[in-house]
C-alpha cells in the first residue's frame, strides 16, 4: 500500500521540505567518524561545528589538532560546545583552540546561583557544516565514548547522515542563530547564508527544538508520520520515555494493523532511564508494540523509519528533556531508497537485539518493579 503513497502524506509541513538533496546514512561510528574527519580535512573556506560534548581525550585531541591545522591554513573555524555536556573538559582545552585561531563559544555556562531554567536548557545538537557544501547531523559527540574501537574509542552505537544540497543552508541558519546567542555581538557573524545548488533528488526537512515557537516541531513531525503509518514503524531510541501524545499514537497505529517495533538499550550510560522505561513495557507489549533491547555496546541512537517513506536521524530522544529543555536537530528524509536503507539497518540490528516478553516484565523482582514505577513518576527530571 505504501508504494502508492506520496511522501507529502507523511510530512507535517510539506511547504518547509526542500528538494534537490543528497543524503547518505552513516550506520555506525566507523563510518561516521571517518566521514567527519575526512570532511574537516577537506574544508577550504569554513567549518561550523556544534556539539553537546567535546572532550579532552584521545579523540577530542585528534579533532582539536585538525581544527587548529585548518585554522592555521586560513579556514574560518567556528565551534559551539555546551557548558554541561562538556563540563568535564578543562576550559584550557578550549582556550587553546581559541588561541590557535578557532572561534569558540560556550552555550550557557553553568552558573549555580542562577535559576534552574537558565542552565537546564542545553544545546544537545551534533552538527558539522563544511564550506556551504555539506553537513553532518546525528547523535555522535566528540568523545572517546562515541568513537569506534578502531580509533581507540568505546564504540557506542549511534547513527549520522551526510547531506548536501539546500538543506545545508537551513542547518547553517540554525547554527548562526545559536552562535549569536552563545557568543554575542563580539563573536562576529559566521559565514554562510547563500542559496545552495541542488545536489541530488531527495526531499528532506530540517526540524529543530530551539525555542517556544517550535520546540515541539520534531515531536509533531514524529506524531504526524506515526498517524499516517500503514505498514510499519521502526524506532531506535537511546532514552525512550515518550509523552502521552506520542505514546497513544503508537498504540493507535498497532490497532490499525501497523507493525510497531522499538529497539531500546540494554547497556546505557543512564541506567535510571532504562529502569523507568521498563515500567511501561508491560502496557506496550499488551497493546501489541514489539519491544527489543540491543545486546551490544551502549546504544545512543535516535533514528526512525515509517513505511520506508519517512525517516528521521538526529539528536532528539523521545523523552521529556529533549522535548522541553534541549536544543535538538533532526533531519527528516522523504525518500524510498533512503528509507529502504534505514529499514535494512533496523532489521540488521534486530539480529543483535533480544525481544522483551510480557513474562520478562512480570518475572522481575518486586523491588525492581517498584523502582521502575517510582522513576517513571519522576521521568520529567531524568
C-alpha positions in Angstrom: 0.0 0.0 0.0 2.8 2.5 1.0 4.3 2.2 -2.5 1.3 4.2 -3.9 1.6 7.0 -1.4 3.3 10.3 -1.9 5.9 11.5 0.6 4.0 14.6 1.4 1.3 12.5 3.1 3.9 11.8 5.9 5.2 15.3 6.2 3.7 17.6 8.8 4.5 20.8 6.8 5.4 19.9 3.1 5.9 23.5 2.3 9.0 23.5 4.6 10.6 20.5 2.9 13.4 21.1 0.4 14.0 19.1 -2.7 17.3 18.6 -4.5 19.4 17.0 -1.8 21.8 14.1 -1.5 21.6 12.1 1.8 23.7 9.2 2.9 23.2 7.1 6.0 26.3 6.5 8.2 25.3 3.5 10.2 28.0 3.3 12.8 31.0 5.0 14.4 33.5 3.8 11.9 31.5 5.3 9.0 30.6 8.5 10.9 33.9 9.4 12.4 35.8 8.6 9.2 33.3 10.9 7.4 33.7 13.7 10.0 37.5 13.6 9.9 37.5 13.5 6.1 35.0 16.3 5.8 37.0 18.5 8.2 40.3 17.7 6.3 38.7 18.7 3.0 37.4 22.1 4.3 38.8 25.1 2.3 36.7 28.0 3.3 34.9 27.5 6.6 33.8 25.0 9.2 30.8 25.3 11.6 30.7 22.8 14.5 28.1 22.5 17.2 28.4 19.7 19.8 26.9 18.9 23.1 30.1 17.1 24.3 33.6 17.8 23.1 36.1 16.0 25.4 39.8 16.5 26.1 40.6 12.8 25.4 42.4 11.0 22.6 39.5 11.5 20.1 38.8 15.1 21.2 42.5 16.0 20.8 42.6 14.4 17.3 39.7 16.7 16.3 41.4 19.7 18.1 44.6 19.2 16.2 42.7 19.0 12.9 40.8 22.2 13.7 44.0 24.0 14.6 45.6 22.9 11.4 42.7 24.1 9.3 42.6 27.5 11.2 46.3 27.9 10.5 45.7 27.3 6.8 43.2 30.2 6.7 40.0 28.2 7.1 37.4 30.0 9.3 36.5 27.6 12.1 33.6 28.2 14.4 32.9 25.9 17.4 29.9 25.9 19.8 30.1 23.5 22.8 27.6 23.0 25.6 28.5 24.1 29.1 27.0 20.9 30.7 27.8 18.4 28.0 31.5 19.5 28.0 31.7 20.1 31.8 34.5 17.6 32.3 36.7 19.3 29.7 39.1 21.8 31.1 38.5 25.3 29.8 42.2 25.5 28.9 41.4 23.0 26.1 39.0 25.5 24.5 41.3 28.4 25.3 44.0 26.6 23.3 41.7 26.3 20.4 40.8 30.0 20.6 44.5 30.9 20.8 45.1 28.9 17.6 42.5 30.9 15.6 39.4 28.8 16.2 36.4 30.9 17.2 34.9 29.3 20.2 31.6 29.9 22.1 30.2 28.1 25.2 26.5 27.6 25.2 25.1 28.6 28.6 27.9 28.2 31.1 26.6 26.7 34.3 26.1 29.4 37.0 24.8 27.7 40.1 23.2 30.8 41.6 21.1 31.4 38.6 17.5 30.0 38.4 17.2 26.4 37.3 15.7 27.3 33.9 18.7 29.4 33.0 21.0 26.4 32.9 18.7 23.4 32.5 18.2 24.3 28.8 21.1 22.7 26.9 22.4 22.6 23.3 22.2 18.9 22.5 22.8 19.2 18.8 25.7 17.5 16.9 26.4 19.3 13.7 29.3 19.9 11.3 28.9 22.1 8.2 31.7 22.4 5.6 32.1 25.2 3.1 28.3 25.5 2.5 28.6 22.3 0.5 27.8 19.5 3.0 26.7 18.9 6.6 26.8 16.0 9.0 24.0 15.6 11.5 23.4 12.8 14.1 23.8 11.6 17.6 27.6 11.3 17.9 29.6 13.5 20.3 33.3 14.2 20.0 34.4 11.8 22.8 36.1 8.5 23.4 32.7 7.0 24.3 31.2 7.7 20.8 34.3 7.0 18.7 34.7 3.5 17.2 37.1 0.9 18.6 39.2 1.4 15.5 40.0 4.9 16.7 40.6 3.8 20.3 37.0 4.7 21.4 34.4 2.7 23.2 32.2 2.1 20.2 28.9 3.4 21.3 26.1 2.6 18.8 24.7 5.6 17.0 24.0 7.0 13.5 24.6 10.0 11.4 23.7 11.4 8.0 25.8 13.3 5.5 23.6 15.8 3.5 24.4 18.0 0.5 22.0 20.5 -1.1 19.6 23.2 0.0 19.0 21.6 3.5 22.6 22.5 4.4 21.6 26.2 4.2 18.8 25.6 6.8 21.3 23.9 9.2 23.7 26.8 8.8 20.8 29.2 9.7 20.2 27.4 12.9 24.0 27.4 13.7 24.2 31.2 13.1 21.3 31.8 15.5 22.8 29.7 18.2 26.2 31.4 17.7 24.7 34.8 18.1 23.1 33.6 21.4 26.2 32.0 22.7 29.0 34.3 21.5 27.2 37.6 21.4 27.9 40.5 19.0 31.7 40.3 19.8 31.8 36.8 18.3 31.3 38.1 14.8 28.9 36.5 12.2 29.7 33.0 10.9 29.9 32.6 7.1 27.2 31.0 5.0 23.8 32.1 4.1 24.0 31.7 0.3 21.4 29.8 -1.7 22.8 26.3 -2.2 22.5 24.4 -5.5 20.8 21.1 -5.8 22.9 18.1 -5.2 20.5 15.2 -5.7 16.9 14.2 -5.9 16.0 13.7 -2.3 13.4 15.8 -0.4 14.2 16.5 3.2 13.3 18.8 6.1 15.4 20.3 8.9 13.5 20.0 12.2 14.6 21.7 15.4 13.7 22.2 19.0 15.2 25.6 19.8 12.6 27.9 21.2 9.0 28.5 22.4 7.7 28.8 18.8 9.0 25.5 17.5 10.1 23.4 20.5 7.6 20.7 19.6 8.3 20.6 15.9 10.3 17.4 16.0 7.6 15.7 18.1 5.0 17.0 15.7 6.9 15.5 12.8 7.1 12.2 14.5 3.4 12.2 15.5 2.1 13.2 12.1 4.1 10.4 10.4 3.0 7.9 13.0 -0.6 8.8 12.5 -0.3 8.1 8.8 1.7 4.8 9.0 0.1 1.9 7.0 2.7 -0.8 7.2 5.4 -0.4 9.9 7.1 1.9 12.4 10.6 1.1 13.4 12.2 3.3 16.1 15.6 3.0 17.7 16.0 5.4 20.7 18.5 5.6 23.5 16.2 7.2 26.1 12.6 6.0 25.3 10.2 7.8 27.6 7.7 9.3 25.1 5.0 11.7 26.3 1.4 10.5 26.1 0.9 12.5 22.8 3.3 10.2 21.0 2.7 7.1 23.1 -1.1 7.0 22.3 -0.3 7.3 18.6 2.0 4.3 18.6 -0.8 2.2 20.3 -3.4 3.5 17.8 -1.1 2.6 15.0 -1.0 -1.0 16.2 -4.7 -1.1 16.4 -4.8 0.0 12.7 -2.6 -3.1 11.9 0.7 -1.3 11.7 3.8 -3.3 12.8 5.4 -1.2 15.6 8.8 -2.2 16.8 11.1 -0.3 19.2 14.8 -1.0 20.0 15.9 0.4 23.3 19.3 -0.1 25.1 20.2 -2.9 27.4 23.5 -1.2 28.3 23.2 2.5 28.8 25.0 5.5 30.2 21.8 6.5 32.1 20.5 3.2 33.7 17.8 5.1 35.6 16.1 6.0 32.3 16.1 2.3 31.3 14.6 1.4 34.6 11.8 4.0 34.1 11.2 2.7 30.6 10.7 -0.8 31.9 7.6 0.4 33.8 5.8 1.0 30.5 6.9 -2.2 28.8 4.0 -4.3 30.1 1.4 -1.9 28.7 3.3 -1.5 25.4 3.6 -5.3 24.9 -0.1 -5.9 25.9 -1.1 -3.4 23.3 0.9 -5.1 20.5 4.1 -3.0 20.4 7.1 -5.2 19.9 9.9 -4.2 22.3 13.6 -5.2 21.9 16.8 -4.4 23.8 20.1 -4.0 22.0 22.6 -6.5 23.3 25.8 -5.0 22.1 27.6 -1.9 23.4 25.9 1.2 24.7 23.0 2.3 22.4 22.9 6.0 21.8 20.9 6.2 18.5 17.9 8.3 17.7 16.5 7.1 14.4 13.2 6.1 13.0 11.7 4.9 9.7 8.0 4.6 8.7 6.7 2.6 5.7 10.1 3.1 4.0 9.0 6.7 3.0 9.6 8.8 6.2 12.9 8.6 8.0 14.4 10.7 10.8 18.0 10.9 12.1 19.4 13.3 14.6 19.9 14.2 18.3 16.3 14.1 19.5 15.4 11.5 22.1 11.8 10.6 22.8 11.9 11.8 26.3 10.9 14.9 28.4 14.3 16.5 28.3 14.6 16.6 24.5 11.0 17.8 24.3 11.1 20.6 26.8 14.7 21.6 27.6 17.2 20.7 24.9 18.0 22.3 21.6 17.9 19.4 19.2 18.1 18.9 15.4 16.8 16.1 13.3 16.8 15.6 9.5 13.6 14.1 8.2 14.1 12.4 4.8 11.3 11.5 2.4 12.8 9.0 0.1 12.1 5.3 -0.6 15.7 4.5 -1.3 17.0 6.0 1.9 14.0 4.5 3.8 14.9 1.1 2.5 18.5 1.6 3.8 17.1 2.6 7.2 14.7 -0.4 7.3 17.6 -2.7 6.4 19.7 -1.2 9.2 16.9 -1.7 11.7 16.3 -5.3 10.7 20.0 -6.0 11.0 20.0 -4.5 14.5 17.1 -6.8 15.4 19.6 -9.7 15.0 21.7 -8.2 17.8 18.7 -7.5 20.0 16.6 -9.5 22.4 12.8 -9.3 22.3 11.3 -8.4 25.6 8.3 -10.5 26.6 5.4 -10.0 29.0 6.9 -12.8 31.1 10.2 -10.8 31.3 8.4 -7.9 32.8 6.4 -10.0 35.2 9.3 -12.0 36.5 11.3 -9.1 37.7 11.8 -8.8 41.5 9.3 -6.6 43.4 12.0 -4.0 44.3 12.9 -3.6 40.6 9.3 -3.1 39.6 8.7 -0.6 42.4 11.9 1.3 41.5 10.8 1.5 37.8 7.4 2.9 38.8 8.9 5.5 41.1 11.4 6.6 38.4 8.7 6.8 35.8 6.7 9.1 38.0 9.7 11.4 38.0 10.5 11.0 34.3 10.4 14.7 33.7 13.5 15.1 35.8 15.5 12.3 34.2 
